[in-house]
């Protein structure tokens, strides 16, 4: 056919280019996990902005309450007259309580405001107005000197942004929970300039898994949050410490002792927090008087020890640099524990993370000073033990040793600290675990009903996590229609149904990829010619365990859900990622 | 194979003799029934007077192709042009890519009117196969 030889060649090369283009589009087309990663990054960015706004608001309110722009609350309080040291935390507590009362009275409490509850036992929906009011309450407490950490509201705000973003993007419930978890990771990362610890905190404490389906988005969110924060506040480590000298084998044994002490004292600390909280729960007056009473306790203690005010950041720095003699530190440790218990127990909104770091560092310093006096070993530096104590006590209190190790490394950026820190954290963790007492965050979740909810989780069914309206084509759909559906949808399988919605099989993109742009098949081939009928499926009433059994024998990303009334109606689909997310929220 | 039947159903009956003797088809009855039901859903007849009736079924152990030619034309569907060239294809259930490859190749070859003309004029099966394979 010499007359036509040029034309087919041109058409052939055009089709070839189109096929390459479609294959490139198919390869580059974002999958569900990649979309989640992008949303996680956006969550991290929004969380960091929320964190910056809250920091700025805290500085302004700090000035309003104390008339000082000093970075630390304890420094500001040191310059206040004795009566003002009492009045400011009391008034701040009252204002914080009034906000909480307003939130409870005027806003319908239909949704949770706690990010852990939203992730672990909820549907990922956080009330925006309630969260904002809770953060406003925290703003009053924190800027007026309450002994509580600001990481709490930072995490709260970041999680709130994540929840709102997820709802705007209409993500599924399991993915919404994951996004809220990403917000929490961003909040921690932004608060401590610690991206790895932020992701690990949520993975270890909240999600109880490091599966890449979950850990990947957490890392993405915390990295973006940290990068954003560093643009505004710099990349310096949170705490400046003197170089940590390598330790000898003898000193290693002393560190084991420090780990044991931290593990033993952690349940005591938790018992004090719970005891004071329980005492405050019987408070007869309105909420604002209860928070004012918590503030009053802090204020009275601040008359003699202004170091009790604030989250303990400047106090930790003082301990790490050995600025206080051990006798003074021992007293400050006691009064700070009382102040933190009073603030936390009265119901003030905030975190106990930084106060816990202070208590750990104080225990470490005191233990180091004692060990130095007893053993006369020159290598034992109480300041270095303070650093190790921070990590060990945090590991024992949160029951998250990996997060504790990484956090201390990230906030000091001193690699020499890693070996002794790992040892002490693990020893502290196992010592604390032997008390059969839940960690500080597990206890909070237990109170909020997680354990009661466990039985529900164990009964979780496919219908709870499936997505409705899965991608499908009719049995008689032409090949060109099938190809265009694959080009437009980010799925590897199309379900084949009849006019009544009954499932007949699936078309695999893998099977037809080579022919996607072949015009000769456009009308000759229809869906029923190329569908696979022997495809595994699920029923809405199947348990989560059945889902994993099916996925164990099937390489695909998604399985169809069919009605089990004999009609085989296609009612939804379940992806492996959604099943893993649901599974991750079950207790380990 | 030269087809005398005027309709698709009768055409299949003529193919039955070939299908029964081919070792790739373990159950001719099941295979032809599947072909019939597939054709009933959407006809494979094209505007070029060619049809690709086919079925994917366990009754076929490997890709199977039988070709029929009708000088007078076969009526597949009342609203479609009559068919002069019939390519009956059978494949095992999992051979989707092979099936698509076979249909795509045949459809590409048949698209050219000159090829169809040569196929209609081929005097022997060998000449027919040579023409469809790309020979002159």
Boltz contact constraints between the chains, C-beta under 6 A:
constraints:
  - contact:
      token1: [A, 476]
      token2: [B, 41]
      max_distance: 6.0
  - contact:
      token1: [A, 476]
      token2: [B, 42]
      max_distance: 6.0
  - contact:
      token1: [A, 511]
      token2: [B, 96]
      max_distance: 6.0
  - contact:
      token1: [A, 511]
      token2: [B, 97]
      max_distance: 6.0
  - contact:
      token1: [A, 515]
      token2: [B, 100]
      max_distance: 6.0
  - contact:
      token1: [A, 515]
      token2: [B, 104]
      max_distance: 6.0
  - contact:
      token1: [A, 518]
      token2: [B, 104]
      max_distance: 6.0
  - contact:
      token1: [A, 520]
      token2: [B, 104]
      max_distance: 6.0
  - contact:
      token1: [A, 520]
      token2: [B, 107]
      max_distance: 6.0
  - contact:
      token1: [A, 520]
      token2: [B, 108]
      max_distance: 6.0
  - contact:
      token1: [A, 521]
      token2: [B, 104]
      max_distance: 6.0
  - contact:
      token1: [A, 524]
      token2: [B, 44]
      max_distance: 6.0
  - contact:
      token1: [A, 524]
      token2: [B, 52]
      max_distance: 6.0
  - contact:
      token1: [A, 524]
      token2: [B, 103]
      max_distance: 6.0
  - contact:
      token1: [A, 524]
      token2: [B, 107]
      max_distance: 6.0
  - contact:
      token1: [A, 526]
      token2: [B, 42]
      max_distance: 6.0
  - contact:
      token1: [A, 530]
      token2: [B, 96]
      max_distance: 6.0
